[in-house]
Amino acid sequence: MSEVSLPPRRWPRLLILIALSLALHGVVVDWARHHIAPPGAAQEPVITVELRPVPPPQQPVVLPAPAPAQPKRSKPARQAAPAPTRHVEPSIAPPDEPIRETVEPIYTPAPQAAHAMPAASTGVSDVSGDGQAQGGTATADASPGDSQVPATGKQYHTSAPPSALLQYDVTGTKDQQPAYGRGSIDWHNEGSHYRVEGKAKALFFTLLNFTSVGELDAWGVSPELYTEQKGFKSATNTHFNRARNLVSFSASTTSYPRRGGEQDRASLIWQLAAIGRGDATQIQPGAVIDLFVAGVRDGELWRVQVLGQEAIDLPIGHLQTWHLVRMPKPGSYDDRVDIWLAPQHEWYPVRVRYTDLRPPGDYTQLDLSELKPPEP
């Protein structure tokens, strides 16, 4: 047999064909192995995945709307704290002229003694008949034992009211809580002498007891001894010594030379009533009455201003009155004192009110409920 030989240029083509044939054969065998199972062989499960679009919601979903932006507010200006609530009578009109003016005491401590302070010069504030203040000067140059000290106080036309027992309903506040009680003032006019006793009670407790005794003379109501006791405190005495012309106190070493017209806190109201009864023209709207008033430790000039006429309703009835007020000096711890005098009832004090001007602004008011003859 003869040997067949191919031309050299055909060998590469033959090799390429053999390689392609082997690759194709491998692909066919791999496909058959995965897709053609022999008889009895278990079939592998076939997993089919189908992608479907999500259906739209039946109702639209409402998302919470964002809150509208609040405009920036400017910070409010700080306002002053409101004044403490005080009991104010609606019908009280403010005076035409301010009465919270500084009034210097008209007396100075007496010349030096065992219990007195050195004397000094001081101004005197007087009141003319038309209610205008006048200036003057007085020097405390007399010794306590000198009975010839010149009288420099203001002298008014006076006529003391007749004797009477005045009973009052007491109302007010304590720490802004309502308070109620009963009070009485027993006034005795004995011609040349007087005696006045007063007390105020709340339930079964006596809040205040006071007594003032003295003369009824050319000055009007001229006290000699004032005694006061508050609550459970000890009683204090204020002396208006005529022999020594000295005003002194059991609760302090302060003293003042006696010049005429001095009052204590109980006699003051009856001196104002005596001024109204003595000459009603002295009580006119806008008029001022200056009186030196001694308390339990010291004294000072009280300026009382007439606000005007006022009709008020009281337990005793409807009355036409004159309304007077005493305002303390700025910075003082004294109360404001309002007094209503009734000319048709001998100028008796039918209403008196004491107001603490410091917070919380408590007050005590006495309203006349009964007018009777004095107790013996």
C-alpha positions as CSV (number, residue, x, y, z in Angstrom):
1,M,0.0,0.0,0.0
2,S,1.3,3.3,-0.9
3,E,1.5,6.0,1.9
4,V,-0.6,9.0,1.5
5,S,1.0,12.3,2.3
6,L,-0.6,15.7,2.4
7,P,1.0,18.8,1.3
8,P,2.6,20.7,4.1
9,R,0.4,23.8,3.8
10,R,-2.8,21.7,4.6
11,W,-1.7,20.5,8.1
12,P,-2.6,23.6,10.0
13,R,-6.1,23.7,8.7
14,L,-6.6,20.1,9.6
15,L,-5.5,20.7,13.2
16,I,-7.9,23.6,13.6
17,L,-10.8,21.5,12.4
18,I,-9.9,18.7,14.8
19,A,-9.8,21.2,17.7
20,L,-13.1,22.8,16.9
21,S,-14.7,19.3,16.6
22,L,-13.4,18.3,20.0
23,A,-14.7,21.6,21.6
24,L,-18.2,21.2,20.0
25,H,-18.3,17.6,21.2
26,G,-17.5,18.7,24.8
27,V,-20.4,21.3,24.7
28,V,-22.8,18.7,23.5
29,V,-21.8,16.1,26.1
30,D,-22.2,18.8,28.9
31,W,-25.6,19.8,27.7
32,A,-26.8,16.2,27.5
33,R,-25.6,15.5,31.0
34,H,-27.7,18.3,32.5
35,H,-30.8,17.9,30.3
36,I,-31.1,14.3,29.4
37,A,-31.6,12.0,32.3
38,P,-31.2,8.3,32.1
39,P,-34.2,6.1,32.7
40,G,-35.2,6.0,36.4
41,A,-33.2,9.0,37.4
42,A,-34.9,11.6,39.7
43,Q,-35.8,14.8,38.1
44,E,-34.4,18.0,39.8
45,P,-37.1,20.5,40.6
46,V,-37.3,23.5,38.3
47,I,-37.8,26.9,40.0
48,T,-39.6,29.5,37.9
49,V,-39.5,33.1,38.9
50,E,-42.0,35.6,37.5
51,L,-41.6,39.3,38.2
52,R,-44.9,41.2,38.4
53,P,-45.4,45.0,39.0
54,V,-46.7,46.0,42.5
55,P,-50.4,47.1,42.2
56,P,-51.1,50.7,43.2
57,P,-52.9,51.2,46.6
58,Q,-56.7,51.4,46.5
59,Q,-56.6,54.7,48.4
60,P,-53.8,57.2,48.2
61,V,-51.6,57.3,51.2
62,V,-51.8,60.7,52.9
63,L,-48.5,61.7,54.5
64,P,-48.7,64.2,57.4
65,A,-48.1,67.6,56.1
66,P,-45.3,69.5,57.8
67,A,-46.4,72.2,60.3
68,P,-46.2,75.7,58.8
69,A,-43.3,77.6,60.0
70,Q,-44.2,79.9,62.9
71,P,-43.1,83.5,62.4
72,K,-40.6,84.6,65.0
73,R,-42.2,86.8,67.6
74,S,-40.4,89.7,69.1
75,K,-39.8,89.3,72.8
76,P,-42.4,91.3,74.7
77,A,-41.0,94.1,76.7
78,R,-40.9,93.4,80.4
79,Q,-43.7,95.1,82.2
80,A,-43.6,96.3,85.8
81,A,-45.1,93.9,88.3
82,P,-48.7,94.9,89.2
83,A,-49.2,96.9,92.4
84,P,-50.4,94.8,95.3
85,T,-54.1,94.6,95.6
86,R,-55.4,97.1,98.1
87,H,-58.9,97.9,99.3
88,V,-59.9,101.1,97.5
89,E,-63.2,102.9,97.8
90,P,-64.4,103.5,94.2
91,S,-65.8,106.9,95.0
92,I,-62.6,108.3,96.3
93,A,-61.2,110.8,93.9
94,P,-57.5,111.7,94.0
95,P,-56.7,115.0,95.7
96,D,-56.0,118.0,93.5
97,E,-52.6,118.3,95.0
98,P,-50.3,115.5,96.1
99,I,-50.3,114.8,99.8
100,R,-47.4,112.4,100.0
101,E,-45.0,115.3,100.5
102,T,-42.2,115.3,103.0
103,V,-43.3,117.1,106.2
104,E,-40.5,117.6,108.7
105,P,-41.5,117.2,112.4
106,I,-42.2,120.5,114.1
107,Y,-40.6,119.5,117.3
108,T,-37.1,118.3,118.2
109,P,-35.9,116.4,121.3
110,A,-36.0,118.4,124.4
111,P,-32.8,120.0,125.9
112,Q,-30.5,117.5,127.4
113,A,-31.7,115.8,130.6
114,A,-31.3,112.4,132.2
115,H,-33.8,110.9,129.7
116,A,-33.9,113.5,126.9
117,M,-32.0,114.1,123.7
118,P,-30.2,117.4,122.9
119,A,-32.4,120.1,121.3
120,A,-31.9,121.6,117.9
121,S,-33.6,124.1,115.6
122,T,-36.3,122.9,113.3
123,G,-38.9,124.3,110.8
124,V,-42.5,124.7,111.7
125,S,-45.2,124.0,109.2
126,D,-48.4,125.9,109.9
127,V,-51.8,126.0,108.2
128,S,-53.8,129.1,107.5
129,G,-57.5,129.3,107.5
130,D,-57.7,128.8,103.8
131,G,-55.8,125.6,104.0
132,Q,-52.4,126.9,102.7
133,A,-49.2,125.9,104.5
134,Q,-47.1,128.7,105.9
135,G,-43.4,128.5,106.9
136,G,-41.9,129.5,110.2
137,T,-39.0,128.8,112.6
138,A,-39.0,127.7,116.2
139,T,-36.0,126.9,118.4
140,A,-36.3,124.5,121.4
141,D,-34.3,126.7,123.7
142,A,-36.3,126.0,126.9
143,S,-35.5,123.4,129.5
144,P,-38.0,120.7,130.3
145,G,-38.8,122.4,133.6
146,D,-39.5,125.7,132.0
147,S,-43.3,126.4,132.1
148,Q,-42.9,129.5,129.9
149,V,-42.2,127.7,126.6
150,P,-44.0,129.8,123.9
151,A,-46.9,128.0,122.2
152,T,-46.1,127.7,118.5
153,G,-48.6,125.0,117.4
154,K,-51.6,125.8,115.2
155,Q,-54.7,126.7,117.1
156,Y,-58.2,126.0,115.6
157,H,-61.7,126.9,116.6
158,T,-63.0,123.8,118.3
159,S,-66.1,122.4,120.0
160,A,-65.8,118.8,121.3
161,P,-68.6,116.4,120.5
162,P,-71.0,115.2,123.2
163,S,-70.5,111.9,124.9
164,A,-71.4,108.8,123.0
165,L,-70.7,105.0,122.6
166,L,-69.9,104.1,119.1
167,Q,-70.0,100.4,118.1
168,Y,-68.4,99.3,114.8
169,D,-68.3,96.3,112.5
170,V,-64.7,95.5,111.7
171,T,-63.7,94.1,108.3
172,G,-60.4,93.8,106.6
173,T,-57.6,91.5,105.4
174,K,-54.7,89.8,107.0
175,D,-52.2,88.5,104.5
176,Q,-54.9,89.1,101.9
177,Q,-57.3,86.7,103.8
178,P,-60.7,88.2,104.9
179,A,-60.9,89.1,108.6
180,Y,-64.0,90.2,110.6
181,G,-64.6,91.4,114.2
182,R,-66.2,94.0,116.4
183,G,-65.0,97.3,117.8
184,S,-66.1,100.1,120.0
185,I,-65.1,103.7,121.0
186,D,-66.5,105.1,124.2
187,W,-66.2,108.9,124.2
188,H,-66.8,110.9,127.4
189,N,-67.0,114.7,127.2
190,E,-66.9,116.0,130.8
191,G,-66.8,119.7,130.1
192,S,-63.2,120.5,130.9
193,H,-61.9,116.9,130.7
194,Y,-62.3,114.0,128.3
195,R,-61.8,110.3,128.3
196,V,-61.9,108.0,125.3
197,E,-61.6,104.2,125.4
198,G,-61.4,101.9,122.4
199,K,-61.0,98.2,121.6
200,A,-61.2,95.9,118.6
201,K,-61.9,92.2,118.8
202,A,-61.7,89.3,116.3
203,L,-63.7,86.3,117.5
204,F,-62.7,85.9,121.2
205,F,-59.3,87.7,120.9
206,T,-58.8,91.4,121.7
207,L,-56.6,92.9,119.0
208,L,-56.3,96.4,120.4
209,N,-57.0,98.3,123.6
210,F,-56.3,102.0,124.0
211,T,-57.2,104.8,126.4
212,S,-56.6,108.6,126.1
213,V,-57.4,111.1,128.9
214,G,-56.8,114.8,129.0
215,E,-58.3,118.3,129.0
216,L,-60.7,120.2,126.7
217,D,-59.2,123.6,126.5
218,A,-58.4,126.4,124.1
219,W,-56.4,124.0,122.0
220,G,-59.4,121.6,121.7
221,V,-58.7,118.0,122.7
222,S,-55.4,118.1,124.7
223,P,-54.2,114.7,125.8
224,E,-52.3,114.1,129.0
225,L,-51.8,110.3,128.9
226,Y,-52.2,107.7,126.1
227,T,-52.1,104.0,126.8
228,E,-52.0,101.4,124.1
229,Q,-51.9,97.6,124.1
230,K,-51.8,95.3,121.0
231,G,-52.5,91.6,121.2
232,F,-50.4,90.0,124.0
233,K,-47.8,92.8,124.1
234,S,-47.2,94.9,127.1
235,A,-49.0,98.2,127.4
236,T,-47.1,101.4,126.5
237,N,-47.7,104.9,127.9
238,T,-47.2,108.3,126.1
239,H,-47.0,111.2,128.5
240,F,-47.9,114.9,127.7
241,N,-46.5,116.4,130.8
242,R,-47.9,120.0,131.3
243,A,-45.7,120.8,134.3
244,R,-42.5,120.0,132.4
245,N,-43.9,120.9,128.9
246,L,-42.5,117.6,127.7
247,V,-43.8,114.7,125.5
248,S,-42.2,111.4,126.5
249,F,-42.6,107.7,126.0
250,S,-42.3,104.6,128.2
251,A,-41.1,102.6,125.2
252,S,-38.2,104.9,124.2
253,T,-35.9,107.6,125.5
254,T,-37.1,110.1,122.8
255,S,-38.8,113.2,124.0
256,Y,-40.2,116.5,122.5
257,P,-40.9,119.9,124.0
258,R,-44.6,120.5,124.3
259,R,-45.7,123.5,122.2
260,G,-49.5,123.1,122.2
261,G,-51.9,121.2,120.0
262,E,-50.2,117.8,120.3
263,Q,-52.3,114.7,119.8
264,D,-52.1,111.0,120.4
265,R,-53.4,108.4,117.9
266,A,-56.8,108.1,119.7
267,S,-57.4,111.8,120.4
268,L,-56.5,112.9,116.8
269,I,-59.9,111.7,115.4
270,W,-61.8,113.6,118.2
271,Q,-59.7,116.7,117.6
272,L,-60.7,116.6,113.9
273,A,-64.4,116.2,114.9
274,A,-64.0,119.2,117.3
275,I,-62.5,121.3,114.5
276,G,-65.5,120.5,112.3
277,R,-68.0,121.3,115.0
278,G,-66.1,124.5,116.1
279,D,-66.2,126.0,112.6
280,A,-67.3,123.9,109.6
281,T,-65.5,126.3,107.2
282,Q,-62.2,124.8,108.5
283,I,-63.2,121.5,106.7
284,Q,-63.3,122.4,103.0
285,P,-62.1,120.4,100.0
286,G,-58.4,120.7,99.6
287,A,-57.7,122.1,103.0
288,V,-54.9,120.6,105.1
289,I,-54.6,120.3,108.9
290,D,-51.2,119.8,110.4
291,L,-51.1,118.3,113.9
292,F,-48.2,116.8,115.8
293,V,-49.2,113.2,116.6
294,A,-47.3,111.1,119.2
295,G,-47.3,107.3,118.9
296,V,-45.9,104.8,121.3
297,R,-42.2,105.5,120.7
298,D,-41.9,108.8,118.9
299,G,-44.0,111.5,117.1
300,E,-44.1,113.4,113.9
301,L,-46.2,116.0,112.1
302,W,-49.3,114.5,110.5
303,R,-50.7,116.3,107.5
304,V,-54.4,115.6,107.2
305,Q,-56.1,116.6,103.9
306,V,-59.8,117.1,103.3
307,L,-60.7,115.2,100.1
308,G,-64.3,116.4,100.1
309,Q,-67.9,115.4,100.8
310,E,-68.9,111.8,100.3
311,A,-72.1,109.8,100.7
312,I,-71.6,106.3,102.1
313,D,-73.7,103.4,103.2
314,L,-73.1,102.0,106.6
315,P,-74.9,99.5,108.9
316,I,-76.4,102.5,110.6
317,G,-77.8,103.9,107.4
318,H,-77.0,106.2,104.4
319,L,-74.9,109.2,105.6
320,Q,-73.4,112.3,104.0
321,T,-69.8,112.6,105.3
322,W,-66.6,114.5,105.0
323,H,-63.7,112.3,103.9
324,L,-60.3,113.2,105.4
325,V,-57.0,111.3,104.7
326,R,-53.6,111.1,106.2
327,M,-50.8,109.8,103.9
328,P,-47.5,108.9,105.5
329,K,-44.3,110.3,104.3
330,P,-42.5,108.3,101.5
331,G,-40.5,105.5,103.1
332,S,-42.5,105.5,106.3
333,Y,-43.8,102.4,107.9
334,D,-47.0,104.1,109.0
335,D,-50.4,103.3,107.7
336,R,-52.6,105.5,105.5
337,V,-55.5,106.6,107.7
338,D,-58.9,107.5,106.1
339,I,-61.6,109.1,108.3
340,W,-65.2,109.9,107.5
341,L,-66.9,112.4,109.8
342,A,-70.7,112.8,109.8
343,P,-71.9,116.4,110.5
344,Q,-75.5,115.2,111.0
345,H,-74.2,113.0,113.9
346,E,-72.2,115.6,115.8
347,W,-69.2,115.0,113.5
348,Y,-68.7,111.6,115.0
349,P,-66.2,109.3,113.1
350,V,-68.6,106.9,111.3
351,R,-66.0,105.1,109.3
352,V,-62.2,104.7,109.9
353,R,-59.8,102.7,107.7
354,Y,-56.2,101.9,108.2
355,T,-54.3,100.7,105.1
356,D,-50.8,99.2,105.1
357,L,-49.1,100.6,102.0
358,R,-46.5,97.8,102.0
359,P,-47.2,94.5,100.3
360,P,-49.5,92.7,100.5
361,G,-51.5,95.8,101.3
362,D,-53.7,94.7,104.2
363,Y,-56.3,97.0,105.7
364,T,-58.7,97.3,108.7
365,Q,-62.0,99.2,108.4
366,L,-64.4,100.2,111.1
367,D,-68.0,100.9,110.0
368,L,-70.4,102.4,112.5
369,S,-73.2,99.9,113.3
370,E,-74.8,101.5,116.5
371,L,-74.7,104.8,118.3
372,K,-75.7,104.8,122.0
373,P,-75.2,106.8,125.1
374,P,-71.8,106.3,126.8
375,E,-71.3,103.7,129.4
376,P,-71.0,105.1,132.9
